[in-house]
Amino acid sequence: MDPKHKRLLRSQRLFLAEDLIVEDMIIQYLYQEEILTESHLEDIRSVSSYREKTLKLLDILPTRCSLAFHHFIQSLEKDFPWVTLWGSYDAISSFPFSLECYKLIVHR
């Protein structure tokens, strides 16, 4: 994964853990796209709360290929459209920043 995407996931980790619901369709999509392995699916499913599932996924994603971030964003498009703003993140180079700041920049 690209270092800037790793930094973005890390800087927004607690926000994502609070607001994302990592459910089976998200992890199945990432498995289909070969971002997650069967072992990853088992690890994510082994924890009980959505917050723990999200944190587990956020632990795994940075260790995966360069397409992991792109597919993660795509997996969220339908249910979490606010996260898809991150797809245009390449235009912003400063770190760290809050998602609220990013929304302000994107919606100008």
C-alpha positions in Angstrom: 0.0 0.0 0.0 1.1 3.5 -0.8 2.7 5.2 2.3 0.3 8.2 2.0 -2.7 5.8 2.1 -1.2 4.1 5.1 -0.8 7.5 6.9 -4.4 8.4 6.0 -5.8 5.2 7.4 -3.7 5.6 10.6 -4.6 9.2 11.1 -8.3 8.4 10.8 -8.2 5.1 12.6 -10.4 6.0 15.6 -12.8 7.9 13.5 -13.3 4.9 11.2 -13.6 2.5 14.1 -16.4 4.7 15.5 -18.3 5.3 12.2 -17.7 2.3 10.0 -19.6 -1.0 10.2 -17.4 -3.7 8.7 -19.8 -6.4 7.7 -19.6 -9.4 5.5 -20.2 -7.8 2.2 -17.2 -5.5 2.7 -14.8 -8.2 3.6 -16.2 -10.5 0.9 -15.6 -7.9 -1.7 -12.0 -7.5 -0.5 -11.6 -11.3 -0.6 -13.0 -11.4 -4.1 -10.5 -8.8 -5.2 -7.7 -10.8 -3.5 -7.0 -8.1 -1.0 -7.9 -10.4 1.9 -7.1 -14.1 2.3 -9.2 -16.7 3.9 -7.1 -16.4 7.0 -7.9 -12.6 7.1 -11.6 -13.3 6.8 -11.4 -15.7 9.8 -9.4 -13.2 11.8 -12.0 -10.4 11.2 -15.0 -12.7 11.8 -13.4 -13.9 15.1 -14.0 -10.6 16.8 -17.5 -9.7 18.0 -18.1 -6.0 17.7 -18.1 -3.9 14.5 -15.5 -1.6 16.1 -13.2 -4.5 16.6 -13.8 -5.8 13.1 -13.0 -2.4 11.7 -9.8 -2.2 13.7 -8.8 -5.7 12.6 -9.4 -4.7 9.0 -7.4 -1.5 9.5 -4.5 -3.6 10.9 -4.5 -5.9 7.8 -5.0 -3.4 5.0 -1.6 -1.6 5.2 0.2 -4.9 4.8 -1.5 -5.7 1.5 -0.8 -4.7 -2.1 -0.9 -1.3 -3.6 -4.5 -1.8 -4.7 -5.7 -2.4 -1.2 -6.7 1.2 -0.5 -8.5 1.6 -3.8 -10.5 -1.6 -3.2 -11.2 -0.7 0.4 -12.7 2.7 -0.7 -14.7 0.9 -3.4 -16.1 -1.6 -0.9 -17.6 1.3 1.0 -19.1 3.3 -1.8 -22.7 2.2 -1.4 -23.1 2.3 2.4 -20.5 4.9 3.4 -20.3 7.5 0.6 -18.5 10.0 2.8 -15.4 7.7 2.8 -15.3 7.7 -1.0 -14.1 11.3 -0.8 -10.8 9.7 0.1 -10.5 8.5 -3.5 -9.6 12.0 -4.5 -7.1 12.3 -1.6 -4.1 12.3 -4.0 -4.8 16.0 -4.5 -4.0 16.8 -0.9 -0.5 16.3 0.4 -0.4 17.6 4.0 -0.6 15.2 7.0 -2.1 14.8 9.4 -5.5 16.3 8.9 -9.0 15.5 10.2 -11.7 14.1 7.9 -13.7 17.3 8.7 -10.9 19.4 7.2 -10.7 17.2 4.2 -14.5 17.5 3.6 -14.1 21.3 3.7 -11.3 21.2 1.2 -13.1 18.8 -1.2 -16.5 20.7 -1.0 -15.1 24.2 -1.7 
